[in-house]
């Protein structure tokens, strides 16, 4: 093999640079082994790995290639450097590129150097090497505070974690310390090809637990909330806790359901997430241990494809304290996820499940991507991914979408966000 040369160019970005460099290389019929560039604040870093012509090859002179590049870059006021790469090092590097790739996603209201430092230290300690770092969120506007609501940095890493559970525990620990979310997922075909997203409703799509709100109206708020808390932490079986709470609602006027429905608030980012998913062709579903009365309203409001929840029994305008049909508990949610995926011809690896309670764990573990959203510690620890500090729309970052992609979906110019 001929000699291999790493060429690095840096300086103020100017139009026509790529054409100028590659035209010189083309004149000598060089082979491009690798190429990449990044631009930060109009400062360019451009690198390429080339195979130089063989010594004495007719019409090709390695020293002349370098001279031509030096002259061109000097004329453009750019810095250029050349590093010879031994053939053995190149072959070792190529083999290393065949290792498994993972994505580490950092999500916070703002990304600080400490966040990247702590996360990258963990990846290194677990035998992973960072290939690339990129920003997915919009650039920070120093004068418009309304745009400083989230930030996302994505690290592409290669290797095999020495201890995946230890890695997850370490990420979760610094996430708690630094008020940041850290997702770690395999970068494979399914990550970029999800097709179905299923949501819990209470404390996930909406900010409240509906049964707690109904209980307040019935004057049994503290009793019901105490049972709800036990169920969400996984300290009591969901179906039993649900029946106990519903019995406490006996005698509540049916008109109260409408009163409660009017004051329910969507969770931060819910509307943007679901509207984006719809435009991208995703199917969506609500799988809720709450009530159909409220889930159906959300379905109409957001354009959800499927809804499965519980029917609150009402007679003569009053809640009877019973539910009709099979209770949608954790096992039922997982079964429904299977059914919807099969109906739509979607593989489980292409499904995303989002929830906050212990009764959501079965569907979170069934889906290809399970996201514990603002969840209890037990659920955060058990789920493959968790989001606690940003809104639901940040799930789009886990799929690799950039802010500019979302602006295009909304019909806005994305150029300034690239």
Secondary structure by P-SEA (a helix, b strand, c coil): ccbbbbbbbbcccccaaaaaaaaaaaaaccccccccccccccbbbbbbbbbccccccccccaaaaaaaaaaaaaaacbbbbbbbbcaaaaaaaaaaaacbbbbbbbbcccccaaaaaaaaaaaaaacccccccccccccccccccccccbbbbbbbbbcccccaaaaaaaaaaaaaaccbbbbbbbbccccccccbbbbbccccccccaaaaaaaaaacaaaaaaaaaaaaaaccccaaaaaaaaaaaacccccaaaaaaaaacccccaaaaaaaaaaaabbbbbbbccccaaaaaaaaaaccccbbbbbbbbbcccccccccccccccaaaaaaaaaaaaaaaccccccbbbbbccccaaaaaaaccbbbbccccaaaaaaccccccccccccccccccccaaaaaaaacccccccc
